[in-house]
Amino acid sequence: MKILVINGSPKRDASDTLCLTRAFLEGMNNVTDNDVQFLHAIDSHIEYCTGCFACMRNGGHCIHQDDMTAILSSILNSDLLIWSFPLYCYGMPAPLKALLDRTLPLSSMTMQKVGDRYAHVGQKDFSHLKYLMICGCGFPNSAHNFEAAVLQFRLCFPHAHTIITVPESPMFHVPEAASVTTPRLALLKEAGQQYAANGTVNDALMQAITAPMIPEEQYAAIVNGGVT
């Protein structure tokens, strides 16, 4: 399987969320042979979309001459896109949002009704793609934090998507937290194994992954204690 990991964290390889993604990939690689490519959005030259819609009228050719041409080619040549990013203002970091906006050339101006909403008809064939969102945040719980990012991901990729959200993710780079982070990474590895074998992650495992690693009040107290 060809996997493209699009890392939205400005921290690049030091990303807390990327720790989760690497554990998931380790689990996948234990089950299937995968060709994995990493892309750090912040290191790519990506101009902002101007909303001119030229790409949707002329066969997908954008007015900007930047790295998105190669990125779109990598996307179309992949089997699985992993969108790995930390939660910024309840959404994705700006470099990743700019990349997502510039996927517009994959669609045409033509609209069709899908269920009870309208969507643009693709002018490229990406029906083979599967989508995985792995998102971590610095808050101590999942409720009322990830909803906006999750809804956007579901609307952008309504089919063949899997979503994993993990609170308290800054602990993955704290050595003193290894007693709780190591078991959580083991769960991510198990999730990767399930996904590689079945294309899904079962509900019980997903609930275990998305639960706080330590009690919410304890985590908040630790964070607040470190604020000067």
MODA-V259602 format. One record per residue. RES is the residue in one letter. PSI is psi in whole degrees, -180 to 180 (999 if undefined). BURIAL is b if it has 24 or more other ideal C-beta (glycine too) atoms within 12 Angstrom, else e. Layout:
[[RES	PSI	BURIAL] [RES	PSI	BURIAL]]
This chain:
[[M	134	b] [K	121	e] [I	128	b] [L	116	b] [V	116	b] [I	104	b] [N	116	b] [G	-3	b] [S	131	b] [P	-12	e] [K	-4	b] [R	-126	e] [D	-17	e] [A	6	e] [S	134	b] [D	-43	b] [T	-32	b] [L	-24	b] [C	-42	b] [L	-44	b] [T	-42	b] [R	-37	b] [A	-42	b] [F	-45	b] [L	-36	b] [E	-42	b] [G	-43	b] [M	-44	b] [N	-18	e] [N	-15	e] [V	-41	e] [T	160	e] [D	125	e] [N	144	b] [D	105	e] [V	128	b] [Q	134	b] [F	138	b] [L	119	b] [H	113	b] [A	-36	b] [I	-22	b] [D	-3	e] [S	146	b] [H	102	e] [I	109	b] [E	156	e] [Y	143	e] [C	133	b] [T	-6	e] [G	24	e] [C	-19	e] [F	14	e] [A	-40	e] [C	-27	b] [M	-7	b] [R	-17	e] [N	30	e] [G	16	e] [G	14	b] [H	115	e] [C	154	b] [I	-22	e] [H	141	b] [Q	92	e] [D	-158	e] [D	-9	b] [M	-27	b] [T	-48	b] [A	-36	e] [I	-43	b] [L	-37	b] [S	-42	e] [S	-39	b] [I	-49	b] [L	-25	b] [N	4	e] [S	163	b] [D	-32	b] [L	130	b] [L	123	b] [I	115	b] [W	103	b] [S	118	b] [F	151	b] [P	158	b] [L	122	b] [Y	118	b] [C	43	e] [Y	16	e] [G	-155	b] [M	154	b] [P	153	b] [A	-43	e] [P	-36	b] [L	-38	b] [K	-39	b] [A	-40	b] [L	-44	b] [L	-43	b] [D	-36	b] [R	7	b] [T	4	b] [L	-33	b] [P	-13	b] [L	-14	b] [S	162	b] [S	172	e] [M	-23	e] [T	135	e] [M	152	e] [Q	154	e] [K	128	e] [V	106	e] [G	-122	e] [D	21	e] [R	170	e] [Y	149	e] [A	153	e] [H	143	b] [V	132	e] [G	145	b] [Q	4	e] [K	153	b] [D	105	e] [F	26	b] [S	-19	e] [H	-13	e] [L	144	b] [K	155	b] [Y	136	b] [L	128	b] [M	125	b] [I	117	b] [C	130	b] [G	155	b] [C	164	b] [G	0	b] [F	159	b] [P	4	b] [N	166	e] [S	-31	b] [A	136	e] [H	27	e] [N	-48	b] [F	-7	b] [E	-42	e] [A	-45	e] [A	-40	b] [V	-44	b] [L	-42	e] [Q	-43	b] [F	-41	b] [R	-37	e] [L	-39	e] [C	-36	b] [F	75	b] [P	-15	e] [H	149	e] [A	43	e] [H	151	b] [T	138	b] [I	126	b] [I	123	b] [T	137	b] [V	118	b] [P	171	b] [E	28	b] [S	-23	b] [P	-18	b] [M	-17	b] [F	-13	b] [H	20	b] [V	109	e] [P	-35	e] [E	-16	e] [A	9	b] [A	-28	e] [S	-24	e] [V	-29	b] [T	-34	b] [T	-46	e] [P	-33	e] [R	-38	b] [L	-32	b] [A	-36	e] [L	-39	b] [L	-39	b] [K	-42	b] [E	-38	b] [A	-40	b] [G	-38	b] [Q	-44	b] [Q	-43	b] [Y	-42	b] [A	-34	b] [A	-37	e] [N	-11	e] [G	7	e] [T	168	e] [V	127	b] [N	158	e] [D	-40	e] [A	-44	e] [L	-40	b] [M	-41	b] [Q	-39	e] [A	-38	e] [I	-39	b] [T	-4	b] [A	153	b] [P	146	b] [M	-33	b] [I	161	b] [P	142	e] [E	-45	e] [E	-37	e] [Q	-44	e] [Y	-46	b] [A	-39	e] [A	-39	e] [I	-46	e] [V	-47	e] [N	-31	e] [G	-22	e] [G	-2	e] [V	129	e] [T	999	e]]
